[in-house]
Amino acid sequence: MSKAGHPWDMAKGFDQSGIVGPIKPLPGQDYTEGRISLSVDGETKQDAPLSDMIWKLPEIISTLSRFVALKPGDIIFTGTPAGVGPVVKGNRLNVSVDGLPSITLTIG
């Protein structure tokens, strides 16, 4: 979609994109503190405090909801700390956010 001239964020995030499986937020968890990390095939690629996010979660939700129908259970990919790189078929990713169960998936 980005090659067709669509904005980068809409080219990467659209209804029914990024399906990763169930995740359940914990009641009372403060998602503005703690860390977020990503490993690819067991090697840490990204690790940063949530407080370093340029846009805070309420701002992200407010802006995004003007363009995309958000529903309970939706996962919002908020961007990335330093360490951006490609993933390829067969890579095993592990994502963790303090206070939540980690998510492990394989690129198909």
Residue pairs with C-beta under 8 A, 6 or more apart in sequence:
1 10
1 11
1 14
2 8
2 11
2 12
4 11
10 67
12 77
13 68
13 77
14 68
15 68
15 69
18 75
18 77
20 75
20 103
20 105
21 103
21 105
22 73
23 75
23 100
23 101
23 103
25 31
25 100
26 99
26 100
29 99
29 100
30 99
31 50
31 57
31 97
31 99
32 50
32 51
32 56
32 57
33 49
33 50
33 51
33 98
34 49
34 50
34 97
34 98
34 99
35 47
35 48
35 49
35 50
35 96
35 97
35 98
36 46
36 47
36 48
36 50
36 81
36 95
36 96
36 97
36 98
37 44
37 46
37 47
37 48
37 95
37 96
38 44
38 45
38 46
38 47
38 80
38 83
38 93
38 94
38 95
39 45
39 93
39 94
40 85
40 87
40 91
40 92
40 93
41 91
41 92
42 92
42 94
45 83
45 85
46 80
46 81
46 82
46 83
46 84
47 81
47 83
48 81
48 82
50 97
50 98
52 81
53 78
53 79
54 79
55 63
55 78
55 79
57 78
60 76
60 78
61 70
61 76
64 70
64 76
70 76
87 93
87 107
88 107
89 107
89 108
90 106
90 107
91 106
91 107
92 104
92 105
92 106
92 107
93 103
93 104
93 105
93 106
93 107
94 102
94 103
94 104
95 102
95 103
95 104
96 102
96 103
